[in-house]
Amino acid sequence: MKYAFTSLRSNAKRRNILFTITLDQFREWCSKVTYIGFAGRSSESYTIDRRHNDIGYHIDNIKVMKKGENVKKYFYYDYRMKVASFATQEEVVSTEEDPF
């Protein structure tokens, strides 16, 4: 858990995103949503997503999401025209309910 926390915090710092989560908060949250053990590199693995991108990483602003779903928020492929396009974080509006 400590490695996942440190990695998340370092990536937030590198990307200049506010990070206010403590290690104890992260441990409690991980236990509640069973994040550890399901994180990984496949599209079915869990990742941590921010509900509102302008707030940053705050314990009430994070949720678990499958990596494949997270990528789909930013990627669109038009099969008819065979053209791929990407959205920026500012263009993405999430309308789905949070299952966690």
C-alpha contacts under 8 A as a table, 3 or more apart, distances in Angstrom:
res1	aa1	res2	aa2	distance
1	M	4	A	5.14
1	M	5	F	6.11
1	M	27	R	6.63
1	M	30	C	7.91
1	M	36	I	6.83
2	K	5	F	5.02
2	K	6	T	6.03
2	K	23	L	7.17
3	Y	6	T	5.14
3	Y	7	S	6.02
4	A	7	S	5.12
4	A	8	L	6.10
5	F	8	L	5.17
5	F	9	R	6.12
5	F	23	L	6.71
5	F	26	F	6.92
6	T	9	R	5.13
6	T	10	S	5.99
7	S	10	S	5.13
7	S	11	N	6.12
8	L	11	N	5.26
8	L	12	A	6.19
9	R	12	A	5.10
9	R	13	K	6.20
9	R	19	F	6.51
10	S	13	K	5.07
10	S	14	R	6.11
11	N	14	R	5.01
11	N	15	R	6.13
12	A	15	R	5.11
12	A	16	N	6.01
12	A	17	I	4.91
12	A	18	L	6.84
12	A	19	F	6.53
12	A	57	Y	7.74
13	K	16	N	4.92
13	K	17	I	5.91
13	K	18	L	7.32
13	K	19	F	7.51
14	R	17	I	7.76
17	I	56	G	5.59
17	I	57	Y	7.28
18	L	55	I	7.39
18	L	56	G	4.79
18	L	57	Y	6.00
19	F	56	G	6.10
19	F	57	Y	4.62
19	F	58	H	6.28
20	T	57	Y	6.20
20	T	58	H	5.31
20	T	59	I	7.53
21	I	25	Q	6.30
21	I	26	F	6.58
21	I	57	Y	6.74
21	I	58	H	5.53
21	I	59	I	5.68
22	T	25	Q	5.20
22	T	26	F	6.20
23	L	26	F	5.01
23	L	27	R	6.13
24	D	27	R	5.11
24	D	28	E	6.29
25	Q	28	E	5.24
25	Q	29	W	6.10
25	Q	59	I	6.98
26	F	29	W	5.03
26	F	30	C	5.99
26	F	59	I	7.47
27	R	30	C	5.17
27	R	31	S	6.28
28	E	31	S	5.26
28	E	32	K	6.28
29	W	32	K	5.06
29	W	33	V	6.28
29	W	59	I	7.86
30	C	33	V	5.37
30	C	34	T	5.39
30	C	35	Y	5.00
30	C	36	I	6.31
31	S	34	T	5.11
31	S	35	Y	7.05
31	S	36	I	7.73
33	V	64	V	7.26
33	V	100	F	6.89
34	T	37	G	7.21
34	T	38	F	7.31
35	Y	38	F	5.64
35	Y	39	A	6.25
35	Y	46	Y	6.56
35	Y	47	T	7.92
35	Y	64	V	7.09
36	I	39	A	5.92
38	F	45	S	5.56
38	F	46	Y	5.56
39	A	45	S	5.00
39	A	46	Y	4.55
39	A	47	T	6.21
40	G	45	S	5.07
40	G	46	Y	6.68
40	G	47	T	7.86
41	R	45	S	6.23
41	R	67	K	7.78
42	S	45	S	5.27
42	S	67	K	7.08
42	S	68	G	7.82
43	S	66	K	6.47
43	S	67	K	4.79
43	S	68	G	4.21
43	S	69	E	7.72
44	E	66	K	5.44
44	E	67	K	6.15
44	E	68	G	6.33
45	S	66	K	5.46
45	S	67	K	5.80
46	Y	64	V	6.19
46	Y	65	M	5.51
46	Y	66	K	4.50
46	Y	67	K	5.84
47	T	64	V	5.78
47	T	65	M	5.37
47	T	66	K	5.84
47	T	67	K	5.62
47	T	70	N	7.93
48	I	62	I	6.45
48	I	63	K	5.75
48	I	64	V	4.95
48	I	65	M	6.16
49	D	62	I	5.56
49	D	63	K	5.33
49	D	64	V	6.13
49	D	65	M	6.30
49	D	70	N	7.51
50	R	53	N	5.78
50	R	56	G	6.99
50	R	57	Y	6.61
50	R	61	N	5.53
50	R	62	I	4.55
50	R	63	K	6.32
51	R	61	N	5.32
51	R	62	I	5.87
51	R	63	K	6.81
52	H	55	I	5.83
52	H	56	G	7.37
52	H	61	N	6.59
53	N	56	G	5.91
53	N	89	Q	7.37
53	N	90	E	7.95
55	I	58	H	7.40
55	I	61	N	7.39
56	G	61	N	7.40
57	Y	61	N	6.30
57	Y	62	I	6.52
58	H	61	N	5.10
58	H	62	I	6.59
59	I	62	I	5.90
63	K	98	D	7.50
63	K	100	F	6.71
64	V	100	F	7.02
65	M	69	E	6.73
65	M	70	N	6.47
66	K	69	E	5.36
66	K	70	N	6.33
67	K	70	N	5.02
67	K	71	V	6.23
68	G	71	V	5.25
68	G	72	K	6.31
69	E	72	K	5.07
69	E	73	K	6.66
70	N	73	K	5.45
70	N	74	Y	7.52
71	V	74	Y	5.63
71	V	75	F	6.24
72	K	75	F	4.96
72	K	76	Y	6.90
73	K	87	A	7.80
73	K	92	V	6.55
73	K	94	S	7.94
74	Y	86	F	5.35
74	Y	87	A	4.77
74	Y	88	T	6.63
74	Y	89	Q	7.33
74	Y	92	V	6.93
75	F	84	A	7.29
75	F	85	S	5.99
75	F	86	F	4.68
75	F	87	A	6.46
76	Y	84	A	5.79
76	Y	85	S	5.29
76	Y	86	F	6.25
77	Y	82	K	6.96
77	Y	83	V	5.82
77	Y	84	A	4.35
77	Y	85	S	6.32
78	D	81	M	5.53
78	D	82	K	5.42
78	D	83	V	5.33
78	D	84	A	6.32
79	Y	82	K	4.78
79	Y	83	V	7.03
87	A	90	E	7.95
87	A	91	E	5.89
87	A	92	V	6.65
88	T	91	E	5.33
88	T	92	V	6.72
89	Q	92	V	5.37
90	E	93	V	7.91
